[in-house]
Amino acid sequence: MARLFGTDGVRGVANDGLTAELALGLSVAAAHVLTEKRADGGSADTTAPVAVVGRDPRASGEFLEAAVVAGLASAGVDVLRVGVLPTPAVAYLTGALGADLGVMLSASHNPMPDNGIKFFARGGHKLADELEDRIEALYRDHAAGQPWDRPTGAGVGRVKDYDEGFDNYVAHLVGVLPNRLDGLKVVIDGAHGAASRVSPEAFARAGADVVTLGTDPDGLNINDACGSTHLDGLRAAVVRHGADLGVAHDGDADRCLAVDAAGEEVDGDQILAVLALAMKEAGQLRKDTVVATVMSNLGFKLAMEREGVALLRTAVGDRYVLEEMKRGGFSLGGEQSGHVIVLDHATTGDGTLTGLMLAARVAGTGKPLAELAATMERLPQVLVNVPDVDKSRVGTAPELVSAVAEAERELGTTGRVLLRQSGTEPLVRVMVEAADIEHARAVAGRLADVVKRALG
């Protein structure tokens, strides 16, 4: 039976794979698992457990929120319903309010028919695999006929709207900035998503002159030709309005990409580079180390080496970046896609915080974003997907191992080869970086042919 939890919660087509029944059942199971210390007498606190529940603006989020709230309250959990807020806001409020768990309904950058459920433990932290497995096992036991332990009377949870969540979160964001943004003009693309109100308000409170697009969600238009996966509208708006920079979020605003005054993209690697140097200068980059994934551009690694910053790489996925940051006690990490984690101020990737800190660096230095981003040179990166192969042998097939070694010798210190198995398909991804795009394409093409021959 396929695992319900993926790399970032439970996700699927709303009202098809992701039903109200599933949302309710998972919420009851999560309530039991994430509040078990109270049930086991592990706390002297006799008040009911508390959950923070938020969502992005998808139409399906309305009925899924109702199901989640019903499940939690039926399990004896008091619910603070914060409405439409970003995923990192729910994580922050879970920690700031001392709640036992948090629940966010969103499918991030996915199209509107999809939705998802993300759970947070105490402190606003994403769940370890072991906790997800326990929640899923409990849910499946109930689906197979195991009854829930159901409170009655005064034991059921109470539900109330927590309207203060918006202001509390925005105040937190603005309060952690090193300097104000007065004099900057910033274009914000909210992807018609969860940051449509939050991000413009935070930038405005910090002093920026704000221009908005993608900030009119109607429940159906989230991520529709806008946001961090569709930058053309933001590029044009920044140039048209003569803005200093533009910031683009995804549907739940846990990521941020940017464009400079000329409308050129500034990706997650470049944002990480800018923030790493700013934090190092301020003495806030713990152990002078930044954490990124194996997909980060070689140019990022070379720039960090030049600036005396160590780089640790993880598997692809912000959860793996976060795990390594916690393990090593590091303060900054992220992905090329724009998931940036500033662990002193957030427990997860926070697109609004990232955009604010990037803008603060522009305002604080007086340098344009293009100049700051030029601290790293993005080397050409070619990605070729090779389908219908035995991906399990990618690291052991002798012919392929030999071909990779030969390619690495050919590229030397100015290039890189990475072969990755797809997590969901019989597919191998061949990634090659080189100083010259044609060289990268040639090497990637040769390696793709070997993958087909050796693993097909």
N, C-alpha and C positions, 0 to 999 in steps of 0.2 A: 504494500500500500504506500503510495507516494506521501512524502512528508508535507504537512500543511504549511509549516513555516518555511519561508525562503530566506534569501539573504537579508531581507529587511521586512520582517513581519509576514503576515498572510495577505496575499494579493490575488485578485481574480476579477472576472467580469461581474459587476454588481447585479444581484438578483438572478444570477445564473450559478456560477461556481461559488461566489461569495454572497450567500443568502442571509436573510434576517435570522433564520434559525441557527446558522453557523456562528454569526456574530454574537447572538445571545449565549449560546452554549460555550463558546470560547471565553466570553467575559466571565461567566460563572466559574469556569475552570481556573481562569487567571486569578479571580478573587480568592479562591481556595488556596492556590499555590503561593501567591504573593503576599497574603496576609496570614500565613500559617503560624508565624511566631506568636501572634495575638491569640490564635485559636489554641496553641499549645501552652499558653500561659507564660510565654517568653517575655511578656511586657506587663508592667503593673498598670498600664493605661487601660481603663475600663471603657473609654469612649469607642464608638464604632470606627472601623477602618474607613479611610477616605480615599477616593479616586478623583483625579482630574481628567475630564473628557473633553477633547476638542476635535475639530474636523476642518477639512478644506471645503470650498464652496460647491463641490459636486452635488448635483441633485440627489444622487443615491445616498449621500452622506446623511441626509435628513432621516430616512427610515433606518439606516444602519446605526446612527447615533441613538435613535429610540430603542433599538434592540440591545445595544451595548449598555445603555443606562438601565434598562429593565433587568438585564442579566445581573449587573452589579448590585443593584438595589435588592433584588430577590435573594442575593447571597449575603445580605446584611451589610453592604458597603454604602456609606454616604457618598453621594456624587456631587461634585462641583462641575457644572456644565459651563465651559468657557466659550463655546460657540466657535466661530471661524477664526482660527489663529494658526500660525505656522507650527510645524512639528517641534522646532526648538523652543517655542514658547510653552508648549505643553510640557516638554522636558524640564524647562526652567521652573515653571510654576509647580510642578510635582515636587521638586526639591525645595523651592522657596517656601511653600506652604506646609511642608512636612507631611505630604500625602504618602499613602502606602503604595500607590501605583498610579500610573497615568495611561491613558488610552488615546491614540490619535488615529482618526479615520482619514486616510489619504492614499492615493496611488502615485504620489510624487509627480514625476514627469510623464507618466503614462497618459494616454488619451482618456477622454471623459467616460466612456462606458466602464472603465476599470475603477476599482476602489481597493482599499486595503485597510488592515488593522495592525497598528503597531502598539506594543505594550512597553511601558517603562516601569522599572522597579523603584524602590525608595531612593530618593536622591535624584531622580530623573535620568537614571542610567538605562541603556539598552540591555535587553536580557541576554544572558549567556545561553549557549545552546542547551545546556542541561536544564535550565528553567523552561525554555520553550518546549523541550521534549516532555517534561513533566506536565505542563499545561495540556499539550496535545494528547498525552496518554490518558489524562483524567477526562478530557472531552470525549475521547473514543470509548472509554469505559461507560460513560453515561449514555452515549449513543447506542451502546450494546445492551442497555437495560439496567445499568447500575444507577440507583436513585441518588439524587443530590441530598445533602443535609440542608434542609430548608428552614430558616428561621420564620417565626410568625409573630404577630402582634407588634410590640415595640421593638422586636429584633430586626425587622426589615429596614433596609437603608432608606434614607431620605434624600431627595433630589432638590437642588436649587441652582439657579443661574449665578455664576460668579462673574459679574460684569466688570469688576475691578481688574481682571486679568489683563486686559488690553493695556491699561495705563501702567500697571506694575511692570509688565514686560518691556514696554517702550522706555520707561524710566530707567530700567536696568541697562538697556542697550546704550542709551545716551550717557549714562553715568560712568561707564567703563572707558569711554574714549579719552585719549591723551590730550586732545585739543578739539576746539570747535571747528565747524566747517564754513564759517562766515566767508563770503566772497566766492564760494564755489557754486557753479550751476551743474546740477546732476539730473540726468534723465533716468527714471526708474521704470523698468518693465516688470510688472507684477505677475505676468502669465495668467491674468484673470484668476489668480489663485489665492492661497491663504495669506499672502503678504500684501494684498491689494490695499489694505488700510494701514497696516503696521509699518511697512517700509517707508512710504512717503511721510508718514507722521514722524517717524524717528529721525529721518534726514532733516525734515523741517525744524524739529525741536533742536537739532544740533547746529542749526544756522544756515543750512544749505538752501539755495534757490532751487526748488524742485519742479521738474516737468514730469508728467506721468503718461504712461500708456500701458495697456493691459491691466487696468485696475478697475474694470467694471464687470465683475463676475455675475453671470446670470444662471449659474448651475450647470450650464452646458458648454461654455466656451473655454474652460480651463485648458491651458497649454495649446490652444488652437491657433497655430501660426504665430505664436508669441512666446516670450519667456526664454530661458537659457538654451532651449533646443532650437530656437528660431531667432537668430540675432539680427536679421536683415532690417526689421523695423526699428530696432534700437540704434543700429548703425546710422540709418538715415535721420532719425530724430536727433541724435547727438550733433550731427553736422548741421542740420537745419536750424537748430536752436542755438548753435554756437556754444554748446555745453563743454565743461571741462572733462566730463566722463559720463559713461552710462553704466548702469547696473541691471543685470537680468537675473531673475529668480526662476525656479521651477515651481510646480504646483503647490508643494508644501513648504517651499522656501528654506530647505535645508542646504541649498547650494547657491552659488553666486558665480556668474561670469561677468566680465566687464568689457567695455570698449573705450578706447582713448578718444581724444578730441577730434582725431581724424577719422574716427569710425572703425579703427582696426581692433580686432579681438584681442583681449588679454585673458588668457585661459587660466585654469586652476594652478598650473605649475608656475606661471609668472606671478600670479597673486601670492602664492606661497613664498616665492622668492622675495617679493617686496616686503611682505609681513615679517619674514624671517630676519631680514636685515634691520627692519625697524625695531623688532623685539630684541635683537642682539645689541643694538645701539643703546636701548633702554635698560639692558640688563635683565630682560624678561624671558629670554630664550634659554630655558633650562638646559644645562649641559651643552650649550651651543650646538644643539641637534634638532633636526627636523625629520619627521616621519612621512614617507610617501609610499606609493605602491610601485610595483614592478613596471607599471605603464607610464610612470613619469618620464618626461623627456630627458635624454642624456644631457641636453643643454642645461637642464636644471641641476643635475649632479655636478657638472663642470663649474657652473656658477657658484654653487655652494662651496665646493672645494677651494675655489679662488678666494672666497670671502671668509674662510676659516670656519665653515659650518659643516658639521658631519651630517650625513644622510643615511637613514635606515629605511630599507624597502620592505614592504609587506605584500601579501597577496592582494588582488584587486577587491575592493570593497571597503567602505569607510569604517565598518565594524572592526576589520582587521587592523586598520590604522589606529583606531581608538584603543584596541586591546594592547598594541605595542606601546602606545603613549602611556597608558596606565602602568604597564609592566615596568617600563624604564624610567618613569617619572618625567616625561617630556611634556612640553607646553604647547607645541605647534605641530600639526600634521594635516594631511589632506590628499585629495585626488585631483588629477588633471581635469576631471569633469566639473570641478568647482565645489566639492564637499571640502570645506576647510574647518578644522576643529581647533579652537583656541581654548585649551582646557582650563585655563584660569577663570574663564568667564562663561563657559558653556560645556555641557556634557555630551553634546552631539554637534554635527555640522550645523552652522547657523548662517544662512545666506545674508540676512540683514546685517548681522554683526560683522561679517566679512566685508560687505560693501562699505559699511561705516568706517571700519578700520583702514580700508584701502583709501577711502576719501580723506580720512584724517591724515594719512601719510602725505597725500598730495598737498593738502592745506598746510600741514606743519612744515614741510620742506620748501614749499613754493615751487616745486618742480612739477612739470606736466607728467601725467601718467605714462605717456610713451617713453619718457626718459627713465622713469623709475623701473618700468617693465623691461627696459633694455639691459638691465643688469644680467639677464640671461638671454642667450640666443637659442631660439627653438630650432633644433636640428630637424631636417626632413625625416618624417616618420611614415613608413608604408606598412599597411596592415592587409594581409591576404587571408581570407577564410578558406580552408580546404575541407569540404564536407565529405561525408560517407567514408570515413576512415576509422581504423581502430585506435582511438585516441589514447587508450591505456598504455600503448607501447611507445608513446612519443619520446620518453626519456631513456628507452632501452634498445630500440631498433639500431643495430650496429651501423647500417648505411646512413641513417639519419644523424646519429651521434657524430659520425665522422664528418658529414657535410656541415653540420653546425660548427664544429671545431675549425674546419677550413674557412668558413665564412667569418668567424671571429678573428682568425689570424689575418685575413684579408682586410677587415675593417680597422683593426688595431684599436688604439685608444680613442679614435674619433667616430666610432660606430658601435652598434650593439645589436644583438640578435636575441629574440625572446620567442619561444614556442609555448603556447598555452592551450590546455584542453578546455573546451566549452563545458560549462557546468550542466547544460541541459540537452545538448545535441551531440551526435557522433561527428564532431568537428574539431579541427585543430586550427588555431589562429597563429599565423606567422607574422611577427612584427620585426621590422628591420629599421634601424636608424643609421644615417650616414651624413657626412658633411654635404654630399651632393644628392639631390633627389633621384637622378637617373641611376646613380650607383646603388642607392637603396632599393629602387624598383628592380634592378637587375638581380641583386642578391636575393631579394624576397621571392622573385619569380623562380629562381633556381631552387631555393629551399622548398617552395610549394610543390614543385615537380617531384622532389625527393620524397616529400611527405606522401604524396599520392602513390608513388611507386613502392615505398617501403611499408606503408600502413594500409594501403588500399585492399 
